[in-house]
Amino acid sequence: MVTALVRFLKRFLILIPGLIIVYFAVADLVPFLHDQLSVSWAVAFLLAYVVSAYLLIPTAIRVLRSIFPARHIPLYSTTPDGFACDPINVGIVGTEKQVRRAMKQAGWHEADTRTPKTILRLVMSFVLKRPYSTAPFSNLYLLGRSQDLGFQLPLANDPSHRHHVRFWAASHTGNPRHLDHVSFWHRLHRSTAADKRTLWVGAASLDTGLGVIRHNAQITHMIHPDTNAERELIVRTLKKTRLVKKSRSEKIGNPYRLTNRVLTGYLHTDGTMKILEL
């Protein structure tokens, strides 16, 4: 009962600045844009939405997160705003070069770096329904940083449908806040000075379309709830390359269901991580 009440209060605390910004956008920002830019009301509403959803609300939430940081065991990645996202479900032991080579040979495409040019190309691929097999990823966080590597497998030349996985090297960043997280993963594989390979911790999921993020109204990908199937897809495709020396299953937690950031979305996992050694 107490836990549920605390969770409600935290969510309400995040809701308040959003409501204030929405009121400001409708009451002040839209009329200002309409009058000062001499644009139609529809364009003024669109501009106000972009400013609110992609600038004002995320900034307000991140300020709150800096005051009340999210705390969790590292079983799932988080959004830049600190909300739970894709569960950790797969791992690869190898050097960065080995991982890149194995994923490429398995048919996966490495994601482009996010730049204004690649983001514009991604937007145009949605508008024109053109394939973009190396489209950039949004940033998710684990171990105090965004993903180190990202790979995808497009579906039917539709940019809104793709298998994808993000990887983080289980290495310490120097921030003592994340030392426990690194230690959590090092119990599964700790590299030595002689062995340059490391454990790459991965979160695999399937994009099935577009949806609206519940806490800031941004447009993003809808994720299929079955993350276990995505884990098994990566295992199958990598084993076909014959670059996998051995594999094992590790129980890293109990099965759980995770409310996704997209409205009506959720994710579930059996709490098992498959680790492949190259």
C-alpha positions in Angstrom: 0.0 0.0 0.0 2.8 2.4 1.0 4.8 1.5 -2.1 1.8 2.1 -4.4 1.2 5.5 -2.8 4.8 6.5 -3.2 4.8 5.4 -6.9 1.6 7.4 -7.4 3.1 10.5 -5.8 6.2 10.3 -8.0 4.2 10.0 -11.2 2.0 12.9 -10.1 5.1 14.9 -9.4 6.2 14.3 -13.0 2.7 15.1 -14.4 2.5 18.5 -12.8 5.2 20.3 -14.9 3.7 18.6 -18.0 0.2 20.0 -17.3 1.7 23.5 -16.6 3.6 23.4 -19.9 0.5 22.2 -21.8 -1.5 25.1 -20.3 1.3 27.6 -21.2 1.5 26.2 -24.8 -2.3 26.5 -25.4 -2.9 29.8 -23.6 0.2 31.7 -24.5 2.6 30.0 -26.9 0.0 29.3 -29.7 -1.4 32.8 -29.8 2.1 34.3 -29.7 3.2 32.1 -32.7 0.0 32.9 -34.6 0.4 36.7 -34.1 4.2 37.1 -34.3 4.9 34.7 -37.2 1.6 35.4 -39.0 0.9 31.7 -39.5 -2.3 29.8 -39.4 -3.7 28.4 -36.2 -2.9 24.9 -37.3 0.7 25.7 -37.9 0.9 27.6 -34.6 -0.5 24.5 -32.8 2.0 22.2 -34.6 5.0 24.5 -33.6 3.7 24.7 -30.0 3.5 20.9 -29.9 7.1 20.5 -31.2 8.5 23.0 -28.7 6.5 21.5 -25.8 7.0 17.8 -26.6 10.6 17.9 -27.7 12.1 20.7 -25.6 10.1 22.0 -22.6 8.6 18.8 -21.2 11.8 16.7 -21.5 13.8 19.5 -19.9 11.4 19.8 -17.0 11.4 16.0 -16.5 15.2 15.8 -16.6 15.5 18.6 -14.0 13.2 16.5 -11.7 15.3 13.4 -12.4 18.4 15.2 -11.4 16.8 16.0 -8.1 15.1 12.6 -7.6 17.3 10.1 -9.6 15.7 6.8 -10.6 17.1 3.8 -8.8 16.9 0.3 -10.1 18.9 -2.9 -10.6 20.4 -3.0 -14.1 18.0 -5.4 -15.6 16.6 -2.9 -18.1 17.7 0.2 -20.0 16.2 3.6 -19.4 15.2 6.6 -21.6 17.1 9.8 -21.3 14.4 10.9 -18.9 15.0 7.9 -16.6 11.9 5.9 -17.6 12.2 2.1 -17.8 12.6 0.8 -21.3 14.0 -2.3 -23.1 14.9 -5.3 -20.8 18.4 -6.7 -20.9 18.1 -10.2 -22.5 21.3 -11.1 -24.5 25.0 -10.8 -24.1 28.1 -11.4 -26.3 31.6 -12.1 -25.1 34.2 -10.8 -27.5 36.2 -7.8 -28.6 34.4 -4.9 -30.3 35.8 -5.9 -33.7 34.6 -9.5 -33.1 31.1 -8.3 -32.2 30.9 -6.1 -35.3 32.1 -8.8 -37.6 29.8 -11.5 -36.2 26.7 -9.2 -36.3 27.5 -8.2 -39.9 28.0 -11.8 -41.0 24.7 -12.7 -39.3 23.0 -10.2 -41.6 22.5 -7.3 -39.1 23.2 -3.7 -40.1 25.0 -1.3 -37.7 23.1 1.8 -36.9 24.3 5.2 -38.1 25.3 7.8 -35.5 22.6 10.3 -34.7 23.3 13.5 -36.6 21.0 16.1 -38.1 21.6 14.6 -41.5 20.8 11.0 -40.4 17.8 12.1 -38.4 16.5 14.0 -41.4 17.1 11.0 -43.6 15.1 8.8 -41.1 12.2 11.2 -41.1 12.1 11.2 -44.9 12.2 7.4 -44.9 9.0 7.4 -42.9 7.3 10.1 -45.0 8.3 8.5 -48.3 8.2 4.9 -47.0 11.7 4.2 -48.2 13.9 1.6 -46.6 16.8 2.8 -44.4 18.7 -0.3 -43.2 21.2 1.6 -41.1 18.8 4.1 -39.5 20.0 5.8 -36.3 18.6 4.7 -32.9 17.3 6.8 -30.1 19.5 6.7 -27.1 18.8 4.3 -24.2 20.9 4.2 -21.1 22.7 1.6 -19.0 25.8 1.9 -16.8 25.4 5.7 -17.0 25.8 6.0 -20.7 24.0 5.5 -24.0 24.5 2.4 -26.1 28.0 1.7 -27.4 26.8 -0.3 -30.4 23.5 -0.8 -32.2 22.4 -3.2 -34.9 19.1 -3.8 -36.8 17.4 -6.1 -39.1 14.8 -4.3 -41.3 11.4 -5.9 -42.0 9.8 -5.7 -45.4 11.6 -2.4 -46.3 9.3 -0.6 -43.8 11.3 1.9 -41.6 8.8 1.6 -38.8 9.3 -2.2 -38.5 12.7 -3.6 -37.6 14.4 -6.0 -35.2 17.1 -4.2 -33.3 19.5 -4.6 -30.4 21.6 -2.2 -28.4 24.9 -3.2 -26.7 26.8 -1.7 -23.8 30.3 -2.9 -22.8 30.3 -4.0 -19.2 33.1 -1.6 -18.3 33.3 1.0 -15.5 32.9 4.7 -16.6 34.6 6.1 -13.5 31.4 7.2 -11.9 31.0 5.5 -8.5 27.2 5.6 -8.8 27.5 2.9 -11.5 30.1 0.7 -9.8 27.4 -1.7 -8.4 25.9 -2.0 -11.9 29.2 -2.9 -13.5 29.9 -5.5 -10.7 26.5 -7.0 -11.3 27.5 -7.8 -14.9 31.1 -8.8 -14.1 29.8 -11.8 -12.2 28.8 -13.2 -15.6 32.2 -12.5 -17.3 35.2 -10.6 -16.1 38.0 -10.1 -18.7 41.6 -10.3 -17.8 44.7 -8.5 -19.0 45.5 -11.4 -21.2 41.9 -11.7 -22.5 40.9 -8.5 -24.3 37.3 -9.7 -24.7 34.5 -8.2 -22.6 30.9 -8.9 -22.0 28.6 -6.8 -24.2 25.2 -6.5 -22.5 22.4 -6.2 -24.9 18.7 -5.2 -25.0 16.9 -6.7 -28.1 13.4 -5.8 -29.2 11.1 -5.5 -32.2 9.7 -2.2 -33.6 6.2 -2.8 -34.8 5.0 0.7 -35.8 4.7 4.2 -34.3 3.2 5.3 -31.1 3.0 8.3 -28.7 5.2 8.5 -25.6 3.0 8.8 -22.5 5.0 11.4 -20.6 5.9 13.9 -23.3 3.7 13.1 -26.3 6.7 12.6 -28.7 6.3 10.2 -31.6 8.4 7.0 -31.3 8.5 3.3 -32.2 6.0 0.9 -30.7 7.8 -2.2 -29.3 6.5 -5.7 -29.5 5.9 -7.0 -26.0 7.7 -10.4 -26.5 11.4 -9.5 -25.9 12.2 -13.2 -25.4 11.5 -13.9 -29.1 14.0 -11.2 -30.1 16.7 -12.7 -27.9 16.2 -16.0 -29.5 16.4 -14.4 -33.0 19.8 -13.0 -32.2 21.0 -16.3 -30.9 19.8 -18.2 -34.0 21.3 -15.8 -36.5 24.7 -15.6 -34.7 25.0 -19.4 -34.4 24.5 -19.7 -38.1 27.7 -17.8 -38.7 29.7 -20.5 -36.9 31.6 -17.7 -35.0 30.0 -18.7 -31.7 32.3 -20.9 -29.6 29.8 -21.6 -26.9 26.6 -20.3 -25.4 24.8 -20.4 -22.1 21.7 -19.2 -20.3 21.9 -17.1 -17.2 19.0 -16.3 -14.8 19.5 -12.6 -14.0 16.1 -12.0 -12.4 12.5 -13.2 -12.1 10.1 -12.9 -15.0 8.5 -9.5 -15.1 6.2 -7.2 -17.1 7.3 -3.7 -17.8 5.1 -0.8 -18.7 6.6 0.7 -21.9 6.9 4.4 -22.4 4.5 4.2 -25.4 0.8 4.6 -24.6 -0.9 1.1 -24.2 2.6 -0.5 -24.6 4.2 -3.1 -22.3 7.2 -5.5 -22.4 7.6 -8.8 -20.8 10.7 -11.0 -20.2 11.3 -14.4 -18.6 14.3 -13.0 -16.7 16.8 -15.1 -18.7 19.8 -13.8 -20.5 21.5 -15.8 -23.3 25.3 -15.2 -23.5 27.2 -16.1 -26.6 31.0 -16.4 -26.6 32.7 -15.6 -29.9 
